[in-house]
Amino acid sequence: MTKSVPETEHPVKAFGWAARDASGHLSPFNFSRRETGDDDVRFKVLYCGICHSDLHSIKNEWGLSLYPIVPGHEIVGEVKEVGSKVEKVKVGDKVGVGVMVGACHSCDSCKNDLENYCPKMILTYSSTYYDGTITYGGYSDTMVVNEHYIVRFPDNMPLDAGAPLLCSGITVYSPLKFFGFAEPGKHVGIVGLGGLGHVAVKFAKAFGAKVTVISTSPSKKEEALNHLGADSFLVSREQDQLLAAQGTMDGIIDTVSAVHPILPLFGLLKSQGKLVMVGVPDKPLELPVFPLITGRKTVAGSGIGGMKETQEMIDFAAKHNITADIEVIPMDYVNTAMERLAKGDVRYRFVIDVGNTLDGTKPI
């Protein structure tokens, strides 16, 4: 039996950019998508954000990558076709797809609108779909997704600056709500002022919280205070600043995806305060237990959110004019963008203008 190839696995031709190996180099790629099923929504991809996990995945830094990889899970576009049973959207609507495109729909997590914690969650790319084929993401011209995993975009939400919210937005919105930080008067620390951190500041402020940005970069102080509206700024390497803020925070959202010490953060928390990790360092962090015990403090993790909460997040963002700060790039700039992302040289999220710049040139 001849092994199927990406171009012929499914009946609908598709085109995107893919990484073929752990070098992470992306180049033009022909593949295919399934036909639009009764419950499916097909849409033309207009924009796709570049997430830090895209960089980890194309280089197989987590050891989970399935090549070839078409990355992208901050995807927005215009509906072109809907299946006969689709009720959520219609042709012409603006929609988005985030980190997942499938789950078991029968476990406790799924029954509680937490498909993101389903043990059988299917990722938008580099994952195995129900039919056994590899999923391909949004660095491509077209997507087809079960309507359950479609997010409706409000009319006033810009597609380019709204795209990163489908990952970075829900990644910080969900823990802010779940851990009780989304209440007026709460004091929330945000560690790291990158793709996740800058959006976290905006959401926390919209909830009415007092926000302190914690960063290793003194140069980001003016940006944090004057542009993003944070209330205060701490340089995490300055002991006097950390001491002055000791025991003042109800919670901290740590967005940093590099290895870093978390002991200094415990000191900033009030008794019974919570440190929530949403960044994904590629090596384990050191966890000192004594300061947890002496303050009944919590270290927790949080990953994206369920579909119901993701829609809630997008609607909240539209109501409060929250978008990501972005740099829009053409598709053929993506390898340079990845190099810059690895160095932290972006303010704060790259978004690929897929609709206007995905050149249909066939790979050699």
C-alpha positions in Angstrom: 0.0 0.0 0.0 1.4 3.4 -1.0 1.8 5.8 1.9 -0.3 8.9 1.5 1.6 12.2 1.2 0.4 15.6 2.5 -0.6 16.8 -1.0 -3.0 13.9 -1.6 -4.2 12.8 1.9 -7.4 14.9 1.5 -9.3 16.2 -1.5 -8.9 20.0 -1.0 -5.6 21.5 -2.1 -3.9 23.8 0.4 -0.7 25.8 0.5 1.4 27.1 3.3 4.9 27.3 4.8 6.3 24.4 6.7 9.3 23.2 8.7 10.6 19.8 7.6 13.1 19.1 10.4 14.5 20.4 13.7 16.4 23.2 11.9 13.1 25.0 12.0 13.6 26.5 8.6 10.2 27.3 7.0 9.6 27.2 3.3 6.6 26.8 0.8 4.7 23.6 1.2 1.8 22.0 -0.7 -0.6 19.9 1.3 -4.3 19.2 1.5 -7.3 19.7 3.8 -10.4 17.5 4.3 -13.7 18.3 2.7 -16.1 20.4 4.6 -18.1 18.0 6.8 -21.6 18.6 8.1 -20.2 20.2 11.3 -17.3 21.9 9.7 -16.4 25.5 8.9 -14.0 26.3 6.1 -12.4 29.8 6.0 -9.8 31.7 4.1 -6.9 32.6 6.4 -6.3 36.3 6.5 -3.9 36.7 9.5 -2.0 34.4 11.8 0.0 35.4 14.9 3.4 33.9 15.6 3.4 32.4 19.1 6.6 31.5 21.1 5.4 27.9 21.0 5.6 27.9 17.2 9.3 28.5 17.6 9.7 25.7 20.2 7.7 23.4 17.9 9.5 23.9 14.6 12.8 23.3 16.4 11.4 20.3 18.3 12.5 21.8 21.6 9.8 19.9 23.5 10.5 16.6 21.7 6.9 16.3 20.5 7.0 17.7 16.9 5.5 15.8 14.0 7.1 16.9 10.7 6.3 18.5 8.4 4.9 21.2 10.6 2.7 24.0 9.3 2.7 26.2 12.5 0.2 28.8 13.6 -2.6 28.7 16.2 -3.6 32.4 16.3 -5.6 32.2 13.1 -8.3 34.6 11.8 -10.1 34.7 8.5 -13.4 34.9 6.6 -15.8 32.0 6.4 -16.1 30.6 2.8 -18.2 27.4 3.4 -20.2 25.8 6.2 -21.5 22.3 6.7 -25.2 21.5 6.7 -25.4 21.3 10.5 -23.4 24.4 11.3 -25.3 27.0 13.4 -22.6 29.1 15.0 -21.5 31.1 11.9 -22.3 31.7 8.3 -20.5 32.5 5.1 -18.8 35.9 5.2 -18.4 35.9 9.0 -15.0 36.7 10.5 -13.8 33.9 12.7 -10.8 32.6 14.6 -9.2 29.3 15.6 -6.8 29.0 18.6 -4.7 26.3 20.0 -7.0 23.3 19.7 -9.2 21.7 17.0 -10.4 18.5 18.8 -11.1 16.7 22.1 -12.9 13.6 23.4 -16.1 15.5 24.4 -16.9 12.9 27.1 -14.4 13.3 29.9 -15.0 15.5 33.0 -12.9 18.4 31.5 -14.9 18.4 28.3 -18.2 18.2 30.1 -17.2 21.3 32.1 -16.2 23.4 29.0 -12.5 22.8 29.7 -11.6 21.0 26.5 -8.1 22.5 26.9 -7.5 20.0 29.8 -8.9 17.0 27.9 -6.2 14.2 27.8 -7.1 13.6 24.2 -7.1 17.3 23.1 -6.0 17.7 19.5 -3.7 20.6 18.8 -4.2 22.9 15.8 -0.9 21.8 14.3 1.6 18.9 14.7 -1.0 16.7 16.3 -2.9 13.6 15.2 -6.5 14.2 14.1 -9.3 11.8 14.6 -8.7 10.3 11.1 -5.0 9.6 11.8 -3.6 12.5 9.7 -1.4 15.3 11.0 -3.0 18.6 11.8 -1.6 21.7 10.0 -1.9 25.2 11.3 -2.5 28.8 10.1 0.6 29.6 8.2 -1.6 28.5 5.3 -4.2 29.8 2.9 -7.2 27.8 4.2 -8.5 26.1 7.3 -11.3 23.6 7.9 -12.4 23.1 11.6 -15.3 21.6 13.4 -17.6 24.5 14.4 -17.1 23.8 18.1 -13.6 25.1 17.8 -14.5 28.3 15.9 -14.5 31.6 17.7 -16.7 34.4 16.4 -14.9 37.7 16.0 -16.9 40.8 17.0 -17.3 43.4 14.3 -15.2 46.0 16.2 -12.3 43.6 16.8 -9.5 44.1 14.3 -8.4 40.8 12.8 -4.7 41.5 12.7 -4.3 42.8 16.3 -7.0 40.4 17.6 -5.4 37.3 16.2 -2.8 36.8 19.1 -5.6 36.9 21.7 -6.6 33.4 20.5 -3.5 32.1 22.4 -1.8 34.9 24.4 -5.2 36.5 25.3 -6.9 33.4 26.7 -3.7 32.2 28.3 -3.7 35.1 30.7 -7.5 35.8 30.8 -8.3 32.3 32.1 -6.0 32.4 35.2 -6.9 36.0 36.0 -10.5 34.8 36.3 -10.0 31.4 37.8 -7.6 32.4 40.5 -9.7 35.4 41.7 -7.4 38.1 40.3 -10.1 39.6 38.1 -11.6 41.7 40.9 -11.3 45.4 41.4 -8.7 46.2 44.0 -6.7 43.0 43.7 -2.9 43.6 43.3 -1.6 41.5 40.5 2.1 41.1 39.4 2.9 40.3 35.8 6.3 38.8 35.2 7.7 39.4 31.8 6.6 42.1 29.3 6.4 40.1 26.1 3.6 38.6 23.9 1.7 37.3 26.9 2.7 39.9 29.5 1.6 43.0 27.7 -1.8 41.5 27.1 -2.0 40.4 30.7 -1.5 44.0 31.9 -4.3 45.1 29.6 -6.8 42.5 30.8 -5.9 42.9 34.5 -6.4 46.7 34.3 -9.7 46.2 32.5 -10.8 44.0 35.4 -9.9 46.8 37.8 -6.9 45.3 39.4 -3.8 47.2 40.5 -0.9 45.9 38.3 2.8 45.7 38.8 5.1 44.6 36.0 8.1 42.6 37.1 10.9 42.5 34.6 14.7 42.0 34.2 14.7 45.0 31.8 14.7 48.5 33.3 14.3 49.8 29.8 10.7 48.6 29.8 9.6 50.7 32.7 8.3 53.6 30.6 6.5 51.3 28.3 4.8 49.4 31.1 3.7 52.5 33.0 2.9 55.0 30.2 1.9 52.9 27.3 0.3 49.8 28.9 -1.1 51.6 32.0 0.6 49.5 34.7 0.6 51.0 38.2 4.1 50.2 39.1 7.3 48.5 37.8 9.8 46.3 39.5 13.3 45.3 38.2 13.5 41.7 39.4 17.3 41.9 39.9 17.1 44.9 42.2 16.9 43.6 45.8 15.8 46.9 47.3 12.9 47.1 44.9 11.8 43.6 45.8 12.1 44.2 49.5 10.0 47.4 49.2 7.2 45.4 47.5 7.4 42.4 49.8 4.1 40.8 50.8 2.0 43.2 48.7 0.5 41.1 45.9 -2.5 38.9 45.9 -1.3 37.0 42.8 1.4 36.8 40.2 1.1 35.7 36.6 4.5 34.5 35.3 4.7 34.7 31.5 8.4 34.0 31.1 9.4 31.1 28.9 13.1 31.2 29.8 14.6 29.5 32.9 14.5 32.0 35.7 14.5 32.0 39.5 11.0 32.0 41.1 12.1 32.3 44.8 12.1 36.2 44.6 8.5 36.1 43.4 7.3 34.2 46.5 8.5 37.1 48.7 6.2 39.5 46.8 3.1 37.5 47.5 0.8 38.1 50.5 0.1 35.1 52.7 -2.1 32.7 50.7 -1.0 34.4 47.5 -0.8 32.5 44.3 2.0 32.3 41.7 0.6 31.1 38.4 2.9 29.8 35.7 1.8 30.3 32.0 5.2 30.6 30.3 6.9 27.3 29.3 10.6 27.2 30.0 12.4 24.4 28.2 14.1 23.2 31.4 12.7 22.6 34.9 12.6 25.5 37.4 13.9 25.2 40.9 11.0 25.1 43.5 12.0 26.1 47.0 9.3 24.7 49.3 10.0 26.5 52.6 8.6 30.0 51.6 5.5 28.2 50.3 4.9 26.5 53.6 5.5 29.6 55.8 3.0 31.7 53.8 0.5 29.0 52.7 1.3 30.1 49.2 0.4 28.3 46.0 2.3 27.6 42.8 -0.1 26.7 40.0 -0.2 26.4 36.2 -2.7 27.3 33.6 -3.0 26.6 29.9 -5.2 28.5 27.5 -8.9 28.0 28.1 -12.0 26.1 26.9 -14.0 27.2 23.9 -16.7 28.9 25.9 -14.2 30.9 27.9 -12.2 31.8 24.7 -15.4 33.3 23.2 -16.0 35.1 26.4 -12.5 36.5 26.3 -12.8 37.8 22.8 -16.1 39.5 23.5 -14.6 41.1 26.7 -11.6 42.2 24.7 -13.8 43.8 22.1 -15.9 45.6 24.7 -12.8 47.0 26.4 -10.8 47.7 23.2 -8.1 45.2 24.2 -5.8 44.1 21.3 -2.2 42.9 21.1 0.5 45.3 20.1 1.7 43.8 16.8 4.2 44.0 14.0 2.5 42.8 10.8 4.9 41.0 8.4 4.7 39.3 5.0 4.8 35.5 4.8 8.3 35.4 3.3 9.7 37.3 6.3 8.8 34.4 8.7 12.2 32.9 9.1 13.7 36.3 10.0 10.8 36.9 12.4 11.6 33.6 14.2 15.2 34.7 14.6 14.1 38.0 16.1 11.6 36.2 18.3 14.3 34.0 19.7 16.2 37.2 20.7 13.1 38.9 22.1 13.2 41.5 19.3 9.5 42.1 18.8 7.0 44.5 20.4 5.1 42.4 21.2 3.7 39.9 18.7 4.4 39.2 15.0 1.4 38.7 12.9 1.6 37.3 9.4 -0.5 39.0 6.7 -1.4 35.6 5.2 -4.2 36.9 3.0 -2.2 39.4 1.1 1.3 37.9 1.1 1.1 34.1 0.9 2.6 33.7 -2.5 1.4 30.5 -4.2 4.9 29.8 -5.5 5.4 26.0 -5.5 8.4 24.6 -3.6 11.2 23.2 -5.7 
